[in-house]
Amino acid sequence: MILEQIKSPKDIKRFSIPELTQLCSEIRQRILAVVSTNGGHLASSLGAVELIVALHYCLNCPEDKIIFDVGHQAYAHKILTARNNRFDTLRQFGGISGFPLREESEYDVVSSGHSSDAVSMALGFVCAQLYLPQQQKFRVVAVIGDGSLSGGLCFEGLNNAGHLKNDLLVILNTNELSISPNVGALSTYLNKIISLPIYNRFRQSLEEFLSSRVRGGKRLLRLANKFEEGLKGLFVPGILFEELGFRYFGPFDGHNLATLISALKNIINLRGPRIMHVVTKKGKGYLPAEENPVCFHSTPPFDIATGKTFIQQQTPTTYTQIFSETLVDLARNNKNILAITAAMPEGTGLDKFANHFPERFFDVGIAEQHACCFAGALALNGFRPVVAVYSSFLQRAFDQIIENVCLQKAPVLFAIDRAGLVGEDGVTHQGIFDIAFLRMIPNIVIMAPKDGQELKQMLEFALTLDLPSAIRYPKAVIPKPIREQSETLELGRPEVLIEGSDVALFALGSMVEVSLRVFELLRKDGISTMVVNSRFVKPLDAEFFNKIAESVKLVVTIEEGVVDGGFGSALSELINRPLLRFGLPNQFITHGKRNVLLECYGLSAGSIASAIKRRLYGKDAY
């Protein structure tokens, strides 16, 4: 096998094109074998194999820099950069990350996981190396997808790069069928001509001659450039990038190694900002992923032979499913409910809403800032927009939540999915900061349900408020209902589940289930424990919380978010006594299964019960 001979990217340079084609096949089989066992981002990684092989063939990494937008397409990059022997630990606790991670390898230039930032990061590297000695100079390539272009940040980077005119190559990897017909013989021939070194040397010499020695030369030069742009405009969709100051090349067949390598060799050494456009097929080489790339975007473990996942689907099993079904039910009776997603209809459960109410559904692309601003305006016009978004992606719209929603007192509902530990996706996706950054903002109501039944209640309640609201819920299976019927929701008021006199456990959302197990452990040691479902992060009923706090020996808070600035912090500002706070540390949390991470960071029932006993009886009490 060729793959077994690859110890670093430099090793692939000695192989012929047919051998590299065989290498691509072996990489795909390796990715399939591991992702079918561990789960992961399959379709995009299978689609980018030839592109990544071509990049490493033409560059000299790690001296040269490849910066991936999002990074979920970078499995082949990991395999080629001395991590193949550990690739079977992908996304496992203590194993390699599913995204580029600086701490993991010198080949991972930046830790990535969110969209649309690669061009800005790459431009920063380009400008930084301008101040280095000549022998330390390097080339920089940003790899972006068509989804990246739906984020405004990407255009901010492209606009600045086109203005600065530095040497930056951006690879635009698309898979839209509307573009595919352009990958034809005439387009390929035209791109071959305009990327040849001899053509570009002639072009540069002509520019210098016309600019310095010919009267009216600059005008002639403009005409010549217009002619080239017009010629390309007949065959290729690159005029937008040309207007931003980039030279555009493409589209190229992203699975033809000979074409990719030949074009890259020519384009990579040209001066100034350049766009190289390649067209690939998501899921390439694995038919189930080719036919259904959405399902195989981020997949759980599956059977390679059939493409079917090993997880038995139960309805409903997750908070996302409860949210999805409840919102559809509510929208049947309330025509003012609108639903908004930032390119995640399936992940957030809004695909069901879109099927029932297509005219009231908006997928704005990977543009969370726009989603929030857009929702704010809809709310000010009498509608009830629901923005369904992952916790880690909501961070991208912090200013819009403040300025365009909360400042306006616009009754937007944020349905915050994947709040807390999301597990295998790791540091860039853990939803652990939303409590801390939302609770500082005026005019917003923040809730967290203990189970599916309470999520339904909170959705109904939120849609009656005349203020912005947020409901956070985890990527987790819903626990059995803790009570047959929850108490009616009252703004800011918690729910006492179990009475007790020694310890009061104020648990939030997903941690209510954990607190009930803590109660059982403490009861065995004769500790009388009150369990309180806090329900709200903001506002908090000061009188109610203080009354409970005064009746017990120890007050404890438990939350699945960073403890600094979180729910425990809010309660400590409210009541007049010290608290024992449980939450996540103020650090970026690694990847691993959620239950493993909860144990690792002291949020398991056993860890919490032991810590409470130590606080009550001294450090040696267990």
N, C-alpha and C positions, 0 to 999 in steps of 0.2 A: 504493500500500500504506500502511496505517495505521502499521505498525511502523516504517517509514522516517521517520515524523514524530515519533517518540518519542526525545527526547534526554535526558529525565529523567522520573522518575515523575510529576512535577507536570503533564506534558503530557497524561496520560491523562484528567485531570479535565474536559477540555473536550469529551470525546466522549460520545455517547449510548449507551444500553445495546446497541442493535443494532450500533453501531460497535465497542464494546468486545468484543462476541461475535465479530465479525470479527477483531479484534486477537488474541483467544485462539487462533483458528484459525491465524493467521499465526505466532504464537509457537510453536505445536505443530509447524508445518512447519519452522521454523528449528531447533528442537531435534532433530527427526528427521534433518534434513539433516546436522547436525554430528555427532551421536552415531553415526549409521550409518557415518561416516568415521573418527571418532576413538575410538569406544567411550565408554562412560560409564553413568551411572545414568539409565535411560530411563523405566521404568514409573512410578516415584514422581514424577518431574518432570512427565511428561505428565498425571498425575492431579491435580496441584496448581496448574495454570495459572489457572483461574478464581479460586481462593482467593487467589493472589498478586496478581492484577490487582485484585480487590476490596479487598485490604488496602492496596495503594498508592493506590487511588482514595479510600479513606476516611481514610488517615493522611497526615501531612505529613513524609515522610522526606527527608533523614536526621535531622531534628530528633526525630521520633518513632522508636522503635526496634522493629525486628522481629528476634526471636532464634529461629533455626531449630534444632530438635532434630535432630542428625545433620547435616543440611544437604544431603543428597543429593537433596532435592526442590526445590532452590532455583534451578534453571536459568532459569526464567521471571523470577525476581528479578534475576538477573545481566543478562538481556537488557533488562529495563526500567530498569536503573540504569546507563546510559551505557556498557555493555560489549557491546552488540550488534555493534558494528563489529569487535570482537576475539573474538567468540564462537567463530569457527572455529578459534581456537588452544586451545580447551578441552582441559585435561589434557596439553597438549604442553609440553615443556621451554621455559621462557621465556614461555609463554602464560598464560592465566587458569586458575585452579584449578577443580577440579570441586566444591569445597566453599566455603562462605563463608570469606573470608580477610581479616583486618583490614588487612594491608599492601596489599591490592588495591583496596579501595574504602571510602569513608566510610559507605557503605550497609551494609557487612558489619560488624555491631556486634561480633561475636565470631568468632574462628576456630573452626570446629566441624567435627566428623567422627565423634564418638562419641555414643552414645545416652543419653537420659534426664537430661541436665543442663540443658536449656533453661529449665525452670521455676525452678530455683535461680539461674541466671544472671540471668534476667529479674527475679526478686524482688530480687536485689542492685542492679540498675539502678533499680528502683522506689524502694528505700530510699535509694539515693545521691541521687536527685534531690529527695528531701524536704528536703535541706540546701541546695539551690540557690535563688537569687532567683527570684521568681515568673515573670519573663520568660524564665528558662532552663528552666522545667519542660517535661517531655515525657511522652508516653504510651508504654507498653511493652506489646508483645504477644509472647507465646511461642507458637510453632507446634510442636505435638507430634503424634506418630502413635500408633496403638494399640500398636505395638511398644515405644514409650517407656514405657508403663505396666507393662511386664514388668520394668523395672529399678527397684530399690528407691530409687535416688536421686531419681527422679521423684516418688515418694510422700513422700519427705522434704521436697522443695521444696513440694509441694502442702499438706502438713500445716502447715509453717511459714507459708506464705502465708495459709492459712485462719485461722491463729491471729492473725497480725498485722493482718489486715483492710485491707491497703493496696490501692490501685487497680491491680490487675493483671488483664489479660485473657489467658486461655489458650485458644488455638484447638486443639481436639482433632480431628484429621483421621483418620477411620477408613474402612476399606473392607471391613469384615466383613459378609457377607450377612445374618447374623442380626439386624443392626441396621437394615438397609435398609427393612424394612416399616414402620418407625416414621416414615419420611419420607413422611407422607401428609397429606391435607387437614386433618384434625382437629388433628394435631400442629403443622402449619404455622400454623393459625389460632390455636391456643393460644399458641404462641411469639410470634406477632405481637402478641397482646394484652399479654403480660407483658413484652415488650421495648419497648413504646411509651413515649415520654417522659411523656405525660400520666398513664399508669398508674403509672409510677415516681415522678412528682412527688406523685400522690395517695397512694401507698404511704408515701413518706417523711413527708408531712404527717400522715398517720394515725398513723404510729409516734411522731412527736414529740408529737402531741396526746394519744395514749393514755398515753404514758410520763410526761408531766408534769402532766396535768390531770384524768385520770380515775382514780378510785379502783379499784384492781385492774387498771389499764390494761396493766401488763406481762403479766399472765396472759392478758388478751384478745388482746394482741399475739402471744403465743406460739401461741394457738389459731388466729389468722389465718394465721400462718406455716405452721402444721401443715396448715391447709386447702389453702394454695397448694401445699405440698410433696406432699400427698396427691393433689391434682388432677393435678399433673405426673406423679406416680408411676404413674397409670393409663395414661399414654401414652408417657412418655419414660424412658430408662434413666439418669437423672441423680441418683438418690438418694445414691449413693456420694459424689459430689462435694458435694452439699448437706451431707452429714454431715461432710465435711472443711472446711466453712466457705465453700464457693463457691456462688454462684448459678449455676444450670445453665440453659442455653438450647439447645434443639435436640432431635433432630438436624435439620439443614438439608441440602437437596440441594446438594452442593458443586460442582455444575456449572451451577446456575441463577444467573447473575450478578445478575439483578434481585433475587432473594431474598437472596442473600449481601450485596449492597450495602445493601439496605433494613435487614436485621437488624444488620449491622455499624454502620451509622450510629446506630442506637438503642442498641446494647449498648456501644459503645466509650466512650461518655461517662458510663455509669453508675458509681457509686462502689463500692469494695470489690472483692474477688476474684470473678471471673466465668469460667465455662467456656462457650465457644461450640462446640458439637459439629457438625461437618460430615461428611457421608458422601460419599466420592469413589470413583472407579473407577481403579485403577492401570492405566496404559497407555492412558488415555482418548484416543480419536481414532486409534489405530493398532491394528488388529485383532489382529495377531500378539502384541503386548504385552498387550492386554486378555485374550486367551485363555491366555497363558502369562507372567504377570507375574514369576514366579520367575526364568525364563531371562533376562528383560529387566530384572531388577533392576540388575545391573551387567553390561553386555554388551560383548563385543568388537565391532569393526566388522562390519556386516552389510549385506545387500542389502535395500533398502527394499521392493522389489516382492515378495520371497518371505519375508523375515524370517530367512533363513538366514545364519549367520555365514560370513565368508570364511576362517576358520581351519580347516584340515583336521584333523579329530580323529584322532589315532593312539592306540592303546591298548597299553601305557600310555605316555604322553609326559611326565607330570609327577610330581613327588614326591607330590602329593596322590592321584593315581591309584594309585601303588604302595602308599601307606599304606592306602588304602581296600581294595584287594584283599587285601593281606597280613593286615589285621586281621580280615577275614571268614574267611580261611583259618585263622588262629589260633583264632578263636572257635568254629569247628566242633569243635575238639578240646579246648577249654577253656571249660566252661560258666560259669566264674566271671568271664569277661571281660564287662564292661558298657561301653557307650559313651555319652558325654555331650557334648552340644553346646549352645552358647548362641545358638540361633536361626540357626545356620549349617550345616544338614545337607548341603546341596549344596556350599557353598563349601569345607567341610573334607573332603568325601568320605564322610561318615557316612551319607548317604542310602542307599548300598548296604548298609551294616550294618543300617540300619533295615528295609530290605526283607527281609533274610534272618532277622533276629532282632528283630522288633518289641517283644517282651516284655523285651528286654535293652537297649533304646535309650531314652534320655531327652533330649528337647529342652526345656530349662528356660526358654526365652525369653531376652531380652537381659538376662541376669542372671549375669554371670561370677563375681561374689562367691558367689552361691548355688551355682553349678556346682562350684566348688572345695570349698566347705564340705560340700556334699552328697556329693561324691566321697570326701572324707576319711572320712566316716562309713561309706560303703559299704566302703571298704578296711579299716576297723577291724573289719568283720564278715566278713572272709575273702574278699571279692570283689576283682577286679582292674579297677577303673574306669579307662577311658582318656578323658581330657578333651581333645577336639580343638578347638583354638582358634587364632585368628590371634594373632601375636606382639603386635601393638599393642593387642588387646583383653585379652590376659592381664594387662596393666598394671593393669586395673581391679580385679584381685583380689589385689593384692600382700599385703595383710594376711592374707587367708584362706590363701594359699600358705604363709605363715609359721606362723600360729597353728593352722589346722585341718588342715594336711597335714604340713608338715615337723616341727613341734613334736611331733606325734603319731607320727612315723615311719610314717605311713600310706602304703602302697605304691601311690600314685596315679601313673599315667603321663600326663604332659602332652605331647601331640603338637602341637608349635608350628609351625603352618603360616605361610606368608608371613613367615618370619624373614629379616631383611635388607631390601634395597630392594624395595619392591613396585611402584615406578614411578609410574603416572599418578595414583593416588589421593592422593599427596602427604603433607604434613607430619603429618597426624593418623593416617596408616596405615602409615608406614614402620616396619618391625619391627626396629629397631636397638638397642633398650635391653635386650632380654631377657637377654643374656649378663651384662651388668653388674649387673642387679638380682637375678638368680637366684643368681649364684655367691657372693654374700655370705651366703646362707642356709645354715645347717647342715643336714646329713642329706639333701641332694639330689644326685643324679647327673645330670650334664648332658652330652649327646652331640650330635654333628652329623655326618651321613653325607656321604661324598664322592660317592656315586652311589646309584642305586636298589637295587642289590644289597646295599649296606651298610645302607641304611634297613631292609630286611627283617631283616638280622642284628640291628640295634639294637632293633627292636620285639620280637623273640623274646627277646633278652638282657634287656631292661628288665622283661619280664613274669616273669623269674626272680628279680628282686631283691626284698629285703625292705625297701627304702627307696623314698621318692619318687624319680621320675626324670623327665627332660625330654629330648625329642629335637627339635631345631630344624632345619627345612629350608625352602628358599626357594620363592618363586613363580617357578619356572624350569623349563625343559625339562631332563629328566635327561640328563647326559652319557653317552656310551658307557662301558660298564664299563672301568675303568682297569686292572683285573686280571681274569683269568678267574675266579679264586677269591680273595677277600680272606682275610687271616689271621683266625684265630679271635679273637673279642673277649676281651680280658682287662681287668678293671676298671682304668681310668686309664692304660692302656698305649697308646702311639701305634703307627703302622705305618710303617716305612721303605719308601718306594716306589722311591727311587733313591739310591744311595750317592754321596757326594762329599766333598771335603776342604777346599774354600775357604769355601763358604757353606752353612748349614743353613736351609732354608725350612720353617718349621713352619706349615702351612696348616690351616685349620679349615673343614670342611664344603664349602660351595659354592666356596671359594677354592682347593681342591685342584686343580681343573681349571685355574684361572688359574696356579697355581704351576708346573704342568707346562709351560705356555707360557713362563713366565719362565725355566725351566730351559733350554728350547731357545734362547732369546735369549742367555742368558749363556754357553751352550756355544759359540756362534759366536765369542765373544770369549775363549775358552780358560779360562773360569771353571768350576771343578769344583764342582757344586752338588748337595747332598743335598736330596731332597724327602721330607718327612715328613707323612703324614696324621695329624694330631693326635688326631682322633676324640673325645677328651674335653676338656671345659672343667674338669670337676670330677668325681672327684678326678684329680690328675696324678701320674704315676709319677716322683717326684723323682730317683731314681737314674738312670733311663733318660734323662730329659731332660738332666741334668747331664753324663752321659757323652757324649752327642752334642755338647752345647755346647762341651765342652773339646777336641773333635777338629777344630774348624773356626775360621776367622778371624773370621767374622761370623755372628751368629744373627739371623734375620728371622722375624717373625710376620705372618700375613695373615689377616684376619677380615672378615666382612661384618656389622659392628656397630660401635657407638661404641668408639673405641680407649681412651678413658678408662674404666678399670674393667673392661675387657673381657678377652679371652683373653690378649692380649699383656701386659696388666698382671698377670694371674695367673702367667704364666711369668716375668716380671721379678722377682716375689716369690720365685720358686723357685730360679732359677739365679744364679750369682755373677758375672755380667758384663753389660755394656750390651747392649741389643737395638735393632734397627731395627724399629719396629712400624708396620704398615700396617692401617688401618681407616678408619672414618668419623669426621669431626670431631665434637666435642661441640657440635652445633647441630642444629636441626630442618632436615631435608633436603627440598628442594623436589620438585615433581612433574616427571615426565619418564620416558621409557622407561628400563628398568633398565640397558641397555648404555650409554646416554648418561650416566646418573648415575655408573656405575662409572668411566667415563673422566673425567668432570668432577671426581670426588673422589679421583683418583689410585689407583684399584684395578684399572686395566687392566694387562695383562701388560707392555706397553711402558713405562708409567709406573713400575711397580715395578722393572723391570730397570734403567732409567736411574738411579733413585734408589740402587739397590744399587751400581752402578758408581761413582757419585759418592762414596758412602761408602768404597768400597774404594780408589779411586784419586785422590780429590780432586774439587773442585767442577766442574772443567772437563772431566771425563771423561764421555763419552757412549757 
